[in-house]
Amino acid sequence: MAFYHPILFRLDAERAHTLTIAALGAWGKAGAPLAPSVPRLATTVAGIAFPNPVGLAAGVDKDGRAIDGFFRLGFGSVEIGTLTPVPQPGNPKPRIFRLPEDRAIINRLGFNNGGLDAALDRVESGAGGEGVLGINVGANKDAADRTADYVHGVTRAARHANYVTINISSPNTPGLRDLQHGAALRDLLAACTAAKGDTPIFLKVAPDLDPADIDDIARAALDNRIDALIVNNTTISRPGLRSANAKETGGLSGAPLVPLARQRLSDFRKATGAAIPLISVGGVDSGAEAYARLRAGASLVQLYTALVYEGPGLPARILRELDALLTRDGFATVADAVGVDAR
């Protein structure tokens, strides 16, 4: 991430990201909120009251160092992580690549994080009081029992979060996406839902799925009473990219994902029969795009890559635009608009 293009875009992408998180962490302790509260934008999803439907996706603030800063930008929810039981360095650098001509990013970070306990200590110290806090958990790369890692993560994080997300969809941990299929998925979800207590649990899925996979995931989520699906993570596909870094390996995020993200939202809406709230991720960069996702069936949206190219004012701008669009079309609340184009 890099909010101030002329300076930070001259730096290595990961170095720029680290500096941005540090700056937001400091600003969050005293900075004035950039977006006012708008009652029309408040919504309840999975029994959780969200101030607005625009959330920060996991992967931005992995270790929970700038939670309050992101809330002050206007996000209604902030999802930290992915966090693993044991700290791990992730994949070798360089591992984040900007694709400016495509308004995209490729990353192959590999769940780099300082560990679950350290992040939860930060949360417990008082961060995250201005909105909904999600904690995204994963398994260590060398885990002997990945399900046990997820159960540990859910058990620990559920005490501190408004919701916990099970991330089995990163393309950067070998074999992780295998947990999206068949008995492995069902066993994982059953174990995690048993460990969550009263805290809602969300499942984050990949966009690179065939119809049978989508149906299987939808059925497993319904059977195990998953509270919401986050659709979706980064993609390993490379749809018509122009930038010099287009051939780098890893997960692609940003504007090129829009068609795929819209399609997967529609697919999961149909596969679940609209029985599970959906959170749409991938290429959301404006109020118009957020509104389109809501009308297509998303209860919430999340973003990440657009911040790199649009800057810190983006969440507040999306909220203003979204409010205007709801007013234009006569919707009293966000919830009234959800799924109107999919019914």
Secondary structure by P-SEA (a helix, b strand, c coil): ccccccccccccaaaaaaaaaaaaaaaaacccccccccccccccccccccccccccccccccccccaaaaaaacccbbbccccccccccccccccccccccccbbbbccccccccaaaaaaaaaaccccccbbbbbbbbccccccaaaaaaaaaaaacccccbbbbccccccccccccccccaaaaaaaaaaaaacccbbbbbbbbccccaaaaaaaaaaaaaaccccccccccccccccccccccccccccccccaaaaaaaaaaaaaaaacccbbbbbbcccccaaaaaaaaaaccccccccccccccccaaaaaaaaaaaaaaaaacccccccccccccc
